[in-house]
């Protein structure tokens, strides 16, 4: 399994949440992939995406649906973020072995990445035909104690779930949909402006994080996605889904032709800086 191997090579702890569930086309096996940098940490910030693609019935035609924005590119971005920040966490661990922990270094919080299976519906989007992986994992974590020996469940030790989806086309625009994570959205928006001012944003026809949304959440942009089962259990959500949806959403043109690589470069910079600053990591 490609994703699993990428994180194992980085020395993350990888677990699989495997289960069978009935779907409109029969019983299917689903596998969520959970990669955790430090499984003994008391709390965690989760970056997530779904790695399944839209299901199309076999018509006998040799047509392949890639799902570049939905959601191959978000998955690739998570892997790249992990590759970049893992050495920074290792350097922090080495510093902490020799000196007291700095106040801005959140050593009790770790980074976790979750790749959900079964986000897409097999027939029509309903509460039972969608979000298979996220519904299952949220339920499992609600009934699982944290391994550090505390009485907290896994679901209650999540600082926030940052969900990436429909990313890579032009334009890509994220909206602040939840008051509880307005501070995280604001961090993203401020990072974008800083990178702009230092000419590190390469493709900027319009902001990825609109300023008005930082000032006031825009609830009209809420979209059903893998965050819903966690939101229902009071997990704080930052939903980074491009709205309006890309023109090639759920179409066969959602392949490499729809990807704007400058957008990907820009957003990788923003997301990487966000992780570095959230955890107080040193890049020197």
N, C-alpha and C positions, 0 to 999 in steps of 0.2 A: 504494500500500500504506500503510494508515493508520499502523501502528506505525513504519515506516521514516520517514515524513514527520515524525512527532512529534520524533524524535531529530535528524533533519536540521535542523529548525527551531531546535533547541537547539545546533546546531553540533557535534554529536557526529559521529564517523566511523562510518558504517554500512556493513557488508558483508553480503552474502547468501551463504549456503552452500546452493546449489541442486543437487539430484541426483534421479535417477529410481531407483525400487526396486520390485521385485515385491511385491504384496500378495495376500491371498486374493481380492480383487476386480479384479485386474489390475495393470499397471504404473502407478504414480502418481508425480507430480512433488511433491517436498517442498522447502520453503525455510526454513532457519533464518535468523533475523535477529540479527545481532551488532552491538550499539552500544557503542562505546568512547569514553570521554571523552578519553584521551590515548594513542593507539596506540604512542607511543614509550617509554612508561613500562616499566621493567624487569619489573614484576610487576602483577598485578591481582586485585582482589576481584570476584567475579562474583555478581550477583543474577539469578535466572533464573525462568522460568515457561514452560509450554507454551501455545501460542495456538490449537491445534486443538481441536475439540470431539468428543464421542462420535459415532461414525458410526452412523446408523440407516438401514437399507435403505428405499428409496422404496416406500411402500405405496399411493400415490395419495391418501392423506389429507393435508390441508393442516395438518400439525402441525410446528411449528418448535421445535427443541431449542436453547436459548440457552446452556446451560453457564455460568451466572452464577458459581458458585463454582469451576467446573471447565472453563475456567480464565480466564474473562473478567475477573473481579475481580482476581486476582493480576496479570494483565497491566496493567490500569488502574492498580493501585497502583505498579507499577514505573515507569510513565510519570510518575505524579505525583511520586514520589520524585525522579526525574531532574529534573523541572521545578523542584523546590524547591532541590535541592543544587547545580545547575549554576552559579547565580550565586555561591555560596559558594566553589566551586572557582576561579571566575574571579577573585574577590577575593583568594584566596590566591596565585594566579599573579601578580597585580599587586604584592602585598606582597613576594613573593620576587624580583621584578625590582628592588626597591629596597633590600632588606635581606637578610642571611643567613637561610637556612632554619632555622626553629625545630626543636628536637629532636623535638617531638611532631607535626610536620607531615610525613606520609609522602609526600614528593614523588616517590619512586621507585615508588609503587604507585598505580594508577589504578582507577577504577570502570568496570566493564563490565557490560552487561546483555544477556542472551541470551534470545531467545524461540524455543523449540523447536517444530518442526512434527512431527506424526506421533507424539505420545506415546501416543494411544489405539490400541487394537487395532481392526481392521476386522471380525474374527470373534471368536475366543477369544484371550485374552491368553496369548502364548507368547514365547519368546526371539526369535523371528523376526517375530511379528506384534505388535509394540509398540515403543515407544522408537525409532522410525525416525530421527528427527532427532538425538537425543542420541547414538545409536550411531554415526551417520555423522560428526558433528562431533568426537566424542572420538577417532575413528580419524584424521580429517584432522589434528587438532591434534597427535596423537602423532607425526606424520610431517612436521610443518611447523616450521621454525626460526623463532624470534622475530625480528621485523623490525629489532630494535635491533643486530643484528650479532653477538650472542652465540651460543654453541653450544647454548643451551637450546632445547628444543622449546616450542611454545605450551602444551602440556599441563603442562609442568614449571614454568611461570611463573605458575601459579594459586595464590594464597594460600589461597583457599577458595571453594567453590561453595555459595551460599545459595539453595536451591530453594524457591519458594513454590507451594503447591497447595491446593485445596479450602478456600479462605478466604472468609469473609463471612457464614456462617450462625451461629446460636446453638445450642449453644456452639461456640466455636473454641478448641481446646486443642492446643498444640504440646508435643512430648516430646523430650527429649534422648536421641537414639539412637546417638550416636557419641562415644566418649571423646575422639577427636582434636580435636573442636570444642566440648568442654564449656566452654571459656573463652568462646567466642562465645555459646553458649546462656546462660551466666551473665551476660554483658553485657546480653542482652535481658531477662532476669529482673530484674536490678537496675534497669534503665531503667524497666521496668513499675512496680516498687515506688516509685521516685522520683516518677514521674508520678502514681501513686495518692496519695502523701503530699501532693502539691501540688494535689490535686483536678482533675487534668487527664485522668483516665480517666473516661469518661462511662457506660460500660456494663460493670459488673464483678460479674457473678453468681459467677464463679469465675476464678482466674488464667488468663491465656493461656499463661503459662510456669510450670508448677507447681514450687514450691520443691524437693520431693524429687528431681525430675529433675535439678536443678542440682547436687545433692550426689552423685548417682550416676546414670550413664546407664541408661536403661530400654530394653534391646535388644528387648523383646517388641513394641515399637511400630514396628519397622522395616518399611517398605512399599516395594515395587518402584515406581520412578519414574524420571524422567530423570536422576537422579544416578548410577544404577547403572553406566553405562559409564565415568563419571569415577572413581567409587569403585574400580572394577577396575583403574584406572591410578594408584591411590594419591593421588588428589586428596582433600583434606579436605572433608567434606560437613557442612553444617548443613541438615537437611531440615525445613522449616517446612510440614508438612502436618497438617491437623486430624484427630486421631484421638480418638474414633471419627469415621468419615466422616459428613458431613451426611446428614440423612434423605432429601434429594432427590438424592443422588448417582446419576448416570446415569438420572435420571427427568426427565420433561418439566416437573416442578415446579421444576427448578433454573433459576429465572428471577428477576426482580427481587423476587418475593414472598418468596423465601427469604433475601434479603440483609438483615442487620441493619446499618443505616448507622452506628449508634454503634460497633459492632465495627470497622467499616472505619476510622472516625475514630481510634479508639484505636490500632489497629495501625499506621496511617500515622504517628502520632506516635512510636511505639516504633521503627519501622524508620528513620524520618528521623533521630532522635536517634542511633541506632546508627551510621548512616553518618557523621554529623557527628563523632561521637567516635572512630570507627575511623580516620578520616583526619585527625583533629586540626584540623578546620575551625573557623573563628571565625564566630559568628552575630551579632557586634556590627557 
